[in-house]
């Protein structure tokens, strides 16, 4: 459909809690495709959420299958409408980056394994168990739907936030 401009922090849209999306609405399908197109066009992103392109609806996409960190454990392209984490276990700290915070990365603690429930782009009710990098990527994108950035999860910005080398 379209490759969209990605909003950059401190854009206030990134701090909004998103509303539920209608899985059957044409606008939701178009939004999901725009997210897919924008994620793949970046050449490096493994996920993106609707607020990053200025839409305050609970839709996000993740695909870690081409990342060396996610190659072994992934579900391919995951399109999530109204996703909710229903189970979490373990803890893991990983360095995260974000298209909306292009100049920084940071160490963020997340669950090692999650179970997430959502509607996919075909209105199917899905439940998947994710671990490793895919679990981290999904948690990162779901934070966007709740108005949070990885910056909000860094415990000590003085030692856990790093300027990205371009």
C-alpha positions as CSV (number, residue, x, y, z in Angstrom):
1,X,0.0,0.0,0.0
2,X,2.4,2.7,1.2
3,X,5.7,3.3,2.9
4,X,4.9,5.9,5.6
5,X,7.1,8.4,7.4
6,X,8.1,7.2,10.8
7,X,7.6,9.7,13.6
8,X,10.6,10.5,15.8
9,X,10.7,11.1,19.5
10,X,9.7,13.6,21.1
11,X,6.6,13.5,18.8
12,X,3.6,13.5,21.2
13,X,1.8,10.9,19.1
14,X,4.3,8.3,20.4
15,X,3.2,8.8,24.0
16,X,-0.5,8.2,23.3
17,X,-2.3,5.0,24.5
18,X,-3.9,3.5,21.4
19,X,-7.5,2.6,20.9
20,X,-8.7,-0.8,19.9
21,X,-8.8,-1.5,16.2
22,X,-11.7,-3.1,14.4
23,X,-10.2,-6.4,12.9
24,X,-12.9,-6.4,10.2
25,X,-12.5,-2.8,9.1
26,X,-10.9,-2.0,5.7
27,X,-8.9,0.8,7.4
28,X,-7.3,-1.8,9.7
29,X,-6.3,-4.0,6.8
30,X,-4.8,-0.9,5.0
31,X,-3.0,0.1,8.2
32,X,-1.5,-3.4,8.7
33,X,-0.2,-3.3,5.1
34,X,1.3,0.2,5.5
35,X,3.1,-1.1,8.6
36,X,4.5,-4.1,6.7
37,X,5.6,-2.0,3.8
38,X,7.2,0.6,6.1
39,X,9.0,-2.0,8.2
40,X,10.5,-3.9,5.2
41,X,11.4,-0.6,3.3
42,X,13.6,0.4,6.3
43,X,15.9,-2.4,5.5
44,X,16.8,-3.1,9.1
45,X,13.6,-3.0,11.2
46,X,12.1,-6.1,12.8
47,X,8.9,-4.4,13.9
48,X,6.7,-1.3,13.8
49,X,3.5,-0.2,15.5
50,X,0.7,2.1,14.3
51,X,1.6,5.1,16.5
52,X,5.0,5.2,14.8
53,X,3.2,6.2,11.6
54,X,0.8,8.6,13.4
55,X,-2.2,6.2,13.8
56,X,-3.5,5.7,17.4
57,X,-4.9,2.1,16.9
58,X,-3.7,-1.1,18.4
59,X,-2.0,-2.7,15.4
60,X,1.7,-3.8,15.2
61,X,3.8,-6.1,13.0
62,X,6.9,-8.0,13.7
63,X,9.2,-10.2,11.6
64,X,12.6,-11.3,13.1
65,X,13.1,-14.1,10.6
66,X,15.9,-12.3,8.7
67,X,17.7,-11.2,11.8
68,X,20.6,-13.3,13.0
69,X,19.2,-13.0,16.5
70,X,15.7,-14.3,15.5
71,X,16.4,-16.8,12.7
72,X,16.1,-19.9,14.9
73,X,12.9,-19.0,16.8
74,X,10.3,-17.1,14.9
75,X,6.8,-17.1,13.5
76,X,7.7,-15.2,10.3
77,X,5.6,-12.1,9.7
78,X,3.3,-11.6,12.6
79,X,0.5,-9.1,12.1
80,X,-1.2,-8.3,15.5
81,X,-4.5,-6.4,15.9
82,X,-5.4,-5.7,19.5
83,X,-2.6,-7.8,20.9
84,X,-2.3,-8.7,24.5
85,X,0.4,-10.5,26.4
86,X,-1.4,-13.2,28.5
87,X,1.7,-14.9,29.9
88,X,5.3,-14.0,30.7
89,X,8.2,-15.9,32.1
90,X,11.9,-15.3,32.8
91,X,13.9,-12.1,32.3
92,X,16.5,-11.0,29.8
93,X,18.3,-7.8,29.2
94,X,19.0,-6.9,25.6
95,X,20.2,-3.8,23.7
96,X,17.2,-2.3,21.8
97,X,16.9,0.3,19.2
98,X,13.9,1.9,17.6
99,X,13.1,3.7,14.3
100,X,11.4,6.4,16.4
101,X,14.6,6.9,18.5
102,X,17.2,6.7,15.6
103,X,20.2,8.1,17.5
104,X,20.2,5.8,20.5
105,X,20.1,2.2,21.7
106,X,19.6,1.0,25.3
107,X,19.7,-2.0,27.6
108,X,16.1,-3.0,28.4
109,X,14.9,-5.8,30.6
110,X,12.0,-7.9,29.2
111,X,10.4,-11.3,29.7
112,X,12.4,-14.1,28.0
113,X,9.2,-15.9,26.9
114,X,5.7,-14.6,26.3
115,X,2.3,-15.8,25.1
116,X,0.5,-13.2,23.1
117,X,-3.2,-13.2,21.9
118,X,-4.3,-11.1,18.9
119,X,-6.3,-11.0,15.7
120,X,-4.3,-11.4,12.5
121,X,-5.0,-9.6,9.2
122,X,-7.5,-12.3,8.3
123,X,-9.6,-11.8,11.5
124,X,-8.4,-15.1,13.0
125,X,-8.0,-15.1,16.8
126,X,-4.4,-16.2,17.4
127,X,-2.4,-17.3,20.4
128,X,1.4,-17.8,19.9
129,X,4.2,-18.6,22.3
130,X,7.4,-16.6,21.6
131,X,10.9,-16.6,23.0
132,X,14.2,-14.9,22.6
133,X,14.5,-12.0,20.2
134,X,11.0,-12.5,18.8
135,X,9.5,-12.1,22.3
136,X,11.6,-9.0,22.9
137,X,10.5,-7.5,19.6
138,X,6.9,-8.1,20.3
139,X,7.1,-6.6,23.8
140,X,8.8,-3.5,22.3
141,X,6.0,-3.0,19.7
142,X,3.3,-3.6,22.3
143,X,4.9,-0.9,24.4
144,X,4.3,1.5,21.5
145,X,0.6,0.7,21.7
146,X,0.6,1.8,25.3
147,X,2.5,5.0,24.7
148,X,5.8,3.7,25.9
149,X,9.2,3.9,24.3
150,X,12.2,1.7,25.2
151,X,13.6,4.9,26.7
152,X,10.9,4.6,29.4
153,X,12.2,1.2,30.4
154,X,15.9,2.1,30.9
155,X,16.7,2.0,34.6
156,X,19.8,4.2,34.4
157,X,20.1,6.4,31.3
158,X,23.6,7.4,32.4
159,X,25.0,3.9,32.0
160,X,22.3,2.0,29.9
161,X,21.7,4.4,27.0
162,X,24.1,4.6,24.1
163,X,24.6,6.9,21.2
164,X,24.2,4.9,17.9
165,X,27.1,4.9,15.5
166,X,25.9,5.9,12.1
